[in-house]
Amino acid sequence: MRGARRAKWAVCAIAVALAATACGGGGGESSGVVSSSWGDPQNPLEPANTNEVQGGKVMEMLFRGLKRYNPKTGAAENVVADRIETTDSQNFTVKLKGGWTFSNGESVTAKSFVDAWNYGAALGNKQKNSSFFQYIDGYDKVHPDSGTPTAKTLSGLVVKDDKTFTVKLNQKFSSWPDTLGYSAFMPLPQAFYKDHSAWLKKPVGNGPYTVDSYTKGSALKLRKWDKYPGPDPAQNDGIDLRVYTDTNTAYTDLQAGNLDLVDDVPAAQLKNVKRDLGDRYINQPAGIIQTLTFPMYEKDWGGSGEKEKLRQGISMAINREQITDEIFRKTRTPATDWTSPVLGAQGGYKAGLCGGACAFDPKKAKQLIQEAGGLPGGKMTLGYNADAGSHKDWIDAICNSINNTLGSDRACVGAPVGTFADFRNKIQSKQMTGPFRAGWQMDYPLIQNFLQPLYYTGASSNDGKFSNAGFDKLVNEANAQTDVAKAVGKFQDAEKILAQQMPAIPLWYQNGSGGYSDRITDVSLNPFSVPVYNEIKVK
């Protein structure tokens, strides 16, 4: 999901956030309910407005779209869609399966999708994921870069009948159907529009779970929808997502039997986790990359020439190998490009594409930083959210590496921001004055998803506000390619611009990690590192 998105998270007596949940026995209110750590999402729980992992977990349980990404392989597979057809990679006909309804009884129709997409695209609705609709014809009219919209709906969307709609894109995009498993493209019931505020308090979807209650800062309780029409019904009675502001506290509760599942094992516990949990510890590759993003809107950091040298020098001053070994116990791998090995070579991953700019070279790093005039004001801060305990450890380690390179104890220091939501709000309001922690968890397994949303001019998760006409041109050309190999080559050419400009420093590829109690079974993480909640069984 979008942005710097890994903020997930003893005891009951000291955790106010758990006041609404049971404190003894790990299951919650019912013997068949699974309790899991969670962090309050930044944005309201509506599909086109959820662009980070905490909200994304909920979308996966509440909704099913045209496609869903296979929880084992990541492949985009039809769910509500019966078929999606095209003859030119620009005009698509979408046919829906019958029998799908929302949990309030409304039928899922072509209009359910078209209305939801129009809502998500409209400028006035201020949806974080609006840019996902930018390829649909008419987006520039409903969501202009400046000025007032001249249309209320996307001209490229046409409802033909209850089970059919057509989509006209404004350019060829051969892999567009594979993006449709992302949450922005979920259908919405008419109840969403008739009483929006009521819907936000208790969202209604067409997925295997329904919302029982949500107390912000405390817990979101989801319960199995017995009439779910899909092929992947919940194997448990429900999921209680409990808010934690510290991953260590969640881990302590797991050990004490007060929690069933944590999906982010804190770095401080990695040395003991196999001893603590044995086979109940999960560690597997995931489509996640951790970066440091520069605020390119700040004169101290943005620009080319000497500023490029400064950004590259900082990257080369970071000893990724040592940090991933000593702090993360090899649950991270030093990054050498801006994607993820999960994609594979055919999907666009290319080891070493970043070149020397991502290799630890303290002598060269110091030279480049000095040639750039040194750190702005002689020092730099690294921003991060403090409510995930693991971040401080590696941020401090990065600063130590940079300080050792420059021969200064205080050249680099961490700059914590209290909560994930506050941190994201500061980023989105362009209040960051130095590099800051950013993470990317793929929305769908395409190289395009690792590049365009983060570095394309004006893109929805371009938090550093990087802009480069050459990069944008290559991305556009890649999207227009019908030959997958040629498209991948264009995207990799765009990555080479990132290696030169270094708007964000690739740090490491992240594994999905988790641990669970002995009262549940069939626990796994999907390629996005999100638990496959509907498959979990309670003993």
Secondary structure, DSSP 8 states (H G I E B T S, - for coil): --SS-------GGG-GGGTTS--SSTT-SSTTEEEEEE---SS-S-GGG--SHHHHHHHHHH---SEEE-TTT--EEESSEEEEEESSSSEEEEEE-SS-B-TTS-B--HHHHHHHHHHHH-GGG--TTGGGGTTBTTHHHHS-SSS--S-SS-TTEEEEETTEEEEEBSS--TTGGGGTTSGGG----THHHHTHHHHHHS---SSSEEEEEEETTTEEEEEE-TT--SSS--SSSEEEEEE-S-HHHHHHHHHHTS-SEESS--GGGTTTHHHHHGGGEEEEEEEEEEEEE--TTSTTT-SSTHHHHHHHHHHHT--HHHHHHHTTTTSEEE-SSSS-GGGHHHHT--TTTTGGGGS--HHHHHHHHHHTTSSGGG-EEEEEETTSHHHHHHHHHHHHHHHHHHT-SSSEEEEEESSHHHHHHHHHTT---S-EEEEEE-SSSSHHHHHHHHHSTT-TT-TT----HHHHHHHHHHHH-SSHHHHHHHHHHHHHHHHHH-SEEEEEEEEEEEEE-TTEE---B-TTS-B-GGG-EE-
